[in-house]
Every structure is written in structure tokens, then in C-alpha cells.
Amino acid sequence: MTANPFADAFSLAGEVALVTGGGSGLGLAIARCLHQAGAKVVLVGRRTDLVEAAAETLGDGAYGEAADITAFGEMPALLERVRERAGPVSILVNNAGIHLKKMAVDTTVEEFGRVMDTHVLAAHNLSRLVLPDMCAAGRGNILFTASMTSFIGIPQVIAYSAAKSAYLGMVRALSSEVAGEGVRVNAIAPGWIDSPMLQGALAGDPARAGKILSRTPMNRFGAPEDIGWAAVYLCSPAARFVTGAVLPVDGGAAQGF
């Protein structure tokens, strides 16, 4: 059989991908695209029914694992279960997050902390736990789901903005630490993607939706698969010389007027 260089460049055959927040929305779309590219995928989320049902829709080579990623001490056991079911994690997608829409003056320290725990501390914890296997293998990918709030000021989301901006620093620092070990670290910065989180953020606020579209040059919301296929690229051999990068997938919003 003749090799297909194009297909091989984007193939994730032999990879084991763990996607946090994988039971719905962007996480599920990322998992679906990684799976279609040949990876085994493990969907992690708090709700057993949700992640197991989501994994079932993907088919063979997809698994649901119920876990609270902010229960930091329980993550080694989670990774051991994943290892037993699918193998050591070679792709980690730090995607799980919570949204908080509040004016800064009304955002409590506790609320701010919960957002940071879910986005930042949990992502760091999982990253440090998967790195030994990746470094030992001489290969691996860690991917963060950043945001437009990593680049531009958006009102009423101060905790979310802080968390997503922290991802950029984490990508820069971590990529510089582990590049020599064959591990690549990148991020995707989705624009406004039609997802349950966006629908919740825009609920009852048509003016906000109109403002978003008016400053998006493509004048539409993105589809979840737009993020999923970008994830495939960044984790594939096609991106083998790409690390420390943040890829906006935003219809031009970060640069538009």
C-alpha cells in the first residue's frame, strides 16, 4: 500500500488523549476530532452519565472518566485508571472551565478562587502529572484552551479573563521547559463559538451578541469543530516544529474592528 504523506502528517494513530471538560461543548468537539484522527480519547468531567454517554457517541477507543479535576489529590488515581484502560497519556487537553459573569466589584474572592482553581491550578496539576511519562517517551503534547479574553478586555468576566490570560504565561514557560524533551505545549484561543457556554453567557443579552458579531470580521459565530480540527493540527506531526504558540480561531475577532 502506498503511504499517504498528507494523511500521515495529520494522523494521531497511537496517541492517547485526555480531554478535560470532554463531556459537552468544545471539549466534546475536540475529543471527537482527535478520535476521528485516530487517537484513543478519554473524556473527563464531573458527571458520570454525561461523559459516558459522550464517549459512547464516539465509539470504540473512547472512554468516559468521571472526576473533579479540582480534587487535586485524586488526579494520580485518575491517570492510573486511564493508563490501565487506554495507556499513558500522550496528549493532554486542558479544556475544562467554568464561567462567571459578574462585575468586578461584585465578584467575591471565593468566586474568583473557584474559577482559578478550575482553569489554572487544575491545568497545572494535570500537566505536571502527565509530563514524566511524556518526557520518558520523548514525545507528547499539552494543549490549553485559551480565549479572546486572553487578548482583549471584556467586561463582567474578570476572573475568567485572569484565568485565560494565565494560560498564555503557562504556555510560554512550560513550552520552554520541556521542548528539549520532545514535548510540545500550545494553546488555541477560540473566538465566539456556538456552544452551551456561549449561549449561557449571552442569555438575555441581545446587545452583547450584536456587539460580538459586529466586531467579528466573518460576522458569525464559529462551530465547535473549528476548534477540534485546530487541536488535531497542533497535536499532529504536521505541527512538529510548533511549540509555545497560541492559535486564535476566532473569525478575525482579535484583529478586527
WOGI-V431856 format. One record per run of one state. SS is the DSSP state (H for helix, E for strand, - for the rest). FROM is the first residue (numbers start at 1). TO is the last residue. If there is no record, write none. Layout:
BEGIN
ss: (SS | SS)
from: (FROM | FROM)
to: (TO | TO)
END
This chain:
BEGIN
ss: (- | H | - | E | - | H | - | E | - | H | - | E | - | H | - | E | - | E | - | H | - | H | - | E | - | H | - | E | H | - | E | - | E | - | H | - | H | - | E | - | H | - | H | - | E | -)
from: (1 | 5 | 10 | 16 | 21 | 25 | 37 | 40 | 46 | 48 | 59 | 62 | 67 | 72 | 86 | 91 | 95 | 102 | 103 | 104 | 107 | 109 | 138 | 140 | 146 | 148 | 151 | 157 | 158 | 182 | 183 | 191 | 193 | 194 | 196 | 203 | 206 | 215 | 222 | 223 | 224 | 236 | 237 | 240 | 246 | 250)
to: (4 | 9 | 15 | 20 | 24 | 36 | 39 | 45 | 47 | 58 | 61 | 66 | 71 | 85 | 90 | 94 | 101 | 102 | 103 | 106 | 108 | 137 | 139 | 145 | 147 | 150 | 156 | 157 | 181 | 182 | 190 | 192 | 193 | 195 | 202 | 205 | 214 | 221 | 222 | 223 | 235 | 236 | 239 | 245 | 249 | 257)
END
